[in-house]
C-alpha cells in the first residue's frame, strides 16, 4: 500500500506536557520537531495534540498550530485540558476525540511531544500493526516502537527500573494467562529480553483503541485516581490489552542519546514503580508468594544491585510493593523473606 493511502487510515494523538524548567524556545523546538514532518505521513487534520493542563504548553502549541496552517493550508487539532490529569488521561481524551471524528482511521499512533519519537519511524510501526492485523483477522493489535537501549536515552537508574518493571509485567502476564489455559504470545516481539513495554511510542489497532480507551472503566486496584492516570499509560494499557487477547509486536525505532527534557525526575521513584507493581499484582490476582518470587527472580541480576544505593532501592521497592498489595487486599499473610543471592558469578 502506498504511503498516501496508508496515511489516510492513520490517526495520531500526542499528549503534551512540559514542566516549567525548559525555556519557551526549547519547548517550541521540541514541539516543532514532533509535528513538522507529520504532513508527509498522514493528514494533519487526523492529529490531536492534547495539552495536559499546562497553559504555557497550550499557548506554544497554538502558535505552532497557526504556523502550520499558514504553511500547509491545514493543521492539527489542539485539545487543551483544563487541569493536569496525567498522560493516560490525556491519551484517552485524545483517542476518544480522534475516533469519534475520524471513522476511517484504523490505526492510532501515540507519540510524546518532546521530540523523542521521530515521525519517520511511524510508517514502519503502522505497516507492522497492519500486517499483524491482517494475519490475525482483527485490529486488537499493538505495535511497540522499541528502543535499542533503555539506559542511553533515560539514564542508568530509570533504564534499570523500567527493565525490571517490563520483565515482571511479562512474568505476571504469563502466570495469569497460564491459569486460564492460555500462553503469552511474543512471536512478533524482538526476542532480546523483555519487550519494551514502557516505550511511549506505540500504534494501536482501532478495535484495541476502542476497547482500552472508549469502552473500559478504569480498574484502580488500590491506586488513587491521580496515580492511575499519571503512572499508567504504558503498563496498565499493555496488561489490559493482553487480557483482551491483544497481539503485541515490536519494531526498532530511533531515540535520543539522552533526552533534552523530562518530567521523570518529578516522580518519587519508589512510589512510582512500587505503585505500578502493586497495581500489576492486584489486577492479575497474584498470590503474595508468587509476586514476591517474581521480584526476587528479576531484581538480583540487575546491575543496579551492584551499588549499595541500588541494593537499598531494590529492597525498598520490594517492601513497598508487597506491603501495598497486602494493604489493598487486607491480607494478614506474612511477606516471604528474600533469599540471599550467590556471592559469586
Residue pairs with C-beta under 8 A, 6 or more apart in sequence:
1 130
3 41
3 123
6 123
6 126
6 127
6 130
7 41
7 42
7 43
8 42
8 43
8 104
9 104
9 105
9 106
9 107
10 41
10 42
10 46
10 105
10 106
10 107
10 108
10 109
10 122
10 126
11 42
11 46
11 47
11 48
11 98
11 99
11 102
11 105
11 107
11 108
11 109
12 38
12 42
12 46
12 47
12 48
12 98
12 108
12 109
12 110
12 111
12 122
13 47
13 48
13 50
13 91
13 94
13 95
13 98
13 108
13 109
13 110
13 111
14 34
14 35
14 47
14 48
14 49
14 50
14 94
14 110
14 111
14 112
14 113
15 50
15 52
15 87
15 90
15 91
15 94
15 110
15 112
15 113
15 233
16 31
16 49
16 50
16 51
16 52
16 54
16 57
16 61
16 90
16 112
16 113
17 51
17 52
17 53
17 54
17 57
17 84
17 87
17 90
17 113
17 263
18 27
18 30
18 54
18 56
18 57
18 113
18 114
18 261
18 263
19 261
19 263
19 266
20 56
21 261
22 30
22 260
22 261
24 56
24 60
26 260
26 261
27 56
27 57
27 60
28 60
28 63
28 64
29 115
30 113
30 114
30 115
30 260
30 261
31 57
31 60
31 61
31 64
31 113
31 115
32 64
33 115
34 111
34 112
34 113
34 114
34 115
34 117
34 119
35 47
35 49
35 64
35 68
35 76
36 68
37 119
37 120
38 44
38 47
38 76
38 119
39 68
39 72
39 74
40 119
41 119
41 120
41 122
41 123
42 109
42 122
43 74
44 68
44 72
44 74
44 75
44 76
45 74
45 75
45 76
45 77
46 98
46 102
46 105
47 76
47 77
48 76
48 77
48 79
48 94
48 97
48 98
49 61
49 65
49 76
49 77
49 78
49 79
49 94
49 113
50 79
50 81
50 90
50 91
50 93
50 94
51 57
51 58
51 61
51 78
51 79
51 80
51 81
51 90
52 81
52 84
52 85
52 86
52 87
52 89
52 90
53 81
53 82
53 83
53 84
53 85
54 84
57 113
58 78
58 80
61 78
61 80
61 113
62 78
65 75
65 76
65 78
66 75
68 74
68 75
68 76
69 75
77 97
79 93
79 94
79 97
81 89
81 90
81 93
85 93
85 229
86 226
86 228
86 229
86 230
86 231
86 232
86 233
87 200
87 229
87 230
87 233
88 228
88 229
88 230
88 231
88 232
88 233
88 236
88 237
89 229
91 110
91 213
91 233
92 213
95 108
95 204
95 209
95 213
95 214
96 213
96 214
98 105
98 108
99 105
99 108
99 206
99 209
99 210
99 214
105 206
106 130
106 133
106 139
106 205
106 206
107 126
107 129
107 130
107 139
107 203
107 204
107 205
107 206
108 203
108 204
108 205
108 206
108 209
109 122
109 125
109 126
109 202
109 203
110 200
110 201
110 202
110 203
110 204
111 117
111 119
111 122
111 200
111 201
112 200
112 201
114 259
114 260
114 261
114 262
115 256
115 260
116 153
116 201
116 255
116 256
116 259
117 145
117 200
117 201
117 253
118 253
118 254
120 254
121 145
121 201
121 251
121 253
121 254
122 203
124 251
124 253
125 143
125 145
125 201
125 202
125 203
125 251
125 253
126 143
126 203
128 143
128 188
128 203
128 249
128 251
129 139
129 141
129 142
129 143
129 203
129 204
129 205
129 249
132 141
132 143
132 188
132 247
132 249
133 139
133 141
133 205
136 247
138 205
138 207
139 205
139 206
139 207
139 208
140 205
140 207
140 208
140 211
140 241
140 244
140 245
140 246
140 247
141 204
141 205
141 208
141 246
141 247
141 248
141 249
142 202
142 203
142 204
142 205
142 208
142 238
142 241
142 246
142 247
142 248
142 249
143 202
143 203
143 248
143 249
143 250
143 251
144 189
144 195
144 196
144 197
144 199
144 201
144 202
144 248
144 249
144 250
144 251
145 196
145 199
145 201
145 202
145 203
145 251
145 252
145 253
146 190
146 195
146 196
146 199
146 250
146 251
146 252
146 253
147 153
147 196
147 199
147 253
147 255
148 252
148 255
149 159
149 255
150 158
150 159
150 162
150 163
150 196
150 198
151 159
151 160
152 159
152 255
152 257
152 258
153 255
153 256
153 257
153 258
153 259
154 162
154 259
154 262
154 264
155 258
156 303
156 304
157 269
157 304
158 264
160 302
160 303
160 304
160 310
161 269
161 273
161 304
161 317
162 198
163 193
163 194
163 302
164 273
164 298
164 299
164 302
164 304
165 197
165 198
165 235
165 273
165 276
165 277
166 194
166 195
166 196
166 197
166 198
167 193
167 194
167 298
168 277
168 280
168 294
168 295
168 298
169 194
169 197
169 235
169 238
169 239
169 280
170 184
170 186
170 194
170 195
170 197
171 294
171 297
171 298
172 280
172 281
172 284
172 286
172 291
172 294
173 184
173 239
173 242
173 284
174 183
174 184
175 284
175 286
175 290
175 294
176 243
176 284
176 285
176 286
177 183
177 184
177 242
184 242
185 247
185 248
186 195
186 248
188 247
188 248
188 249
188 250
189 195
189 248
189 249
189 250
190 250
190 252
195 248
195 250
196 250
197 234
197 235
197 238
198 234
198 235
199 234
199 253
200 233
200 234
201 253
204 212
208 241
208 244
208 246
211 240
211 241
211 244
212 237
212 240
212 241
212 244
216 240
218 225
218 228
218 229
219 240
219 283
220 228
220 279
221 278
221 279
221 282
221 283
221 328
222 278
222 279
222 282
222 324
222 325
222 327
222 328
223 231
223 232
223 275
223 278
223 279
227 275
228 236
228 279
231 272
231 275
231 276
231 279
232 276
232 279
235 276
235 279
235 280
236 279
238 248
239 280
239 283
239 284
241 248
242 248
269 313
270 313
270 316
270 317
270 320
271 320
273 317
273 321
274 317
274 320
274 321
274 324
275 324
277 291
277 295
277 317
277 321
278 320
278 321
278 324
278 325
278 328
280 286
281 291
281 321
281 325
282 325
282 328
282 329
286 294
286 325
288 322
288 325
288 326
288 331
288 333
288 335
288 336
289 336
291 321
291 322
291 325
292 318
292 322
292 335
292 336
292 338
293 336
295 317
295 318
295 321
295 322
296 318
296 338
296 339
299 305
299 314
299 317
299 318
300 341
302 310
302 314
303 310
304 310
304 313
304 314
305 311
305 314
305 341
315 338
318 338
319 335
322 335
323 335
325 331
326 332
326 333
326 335
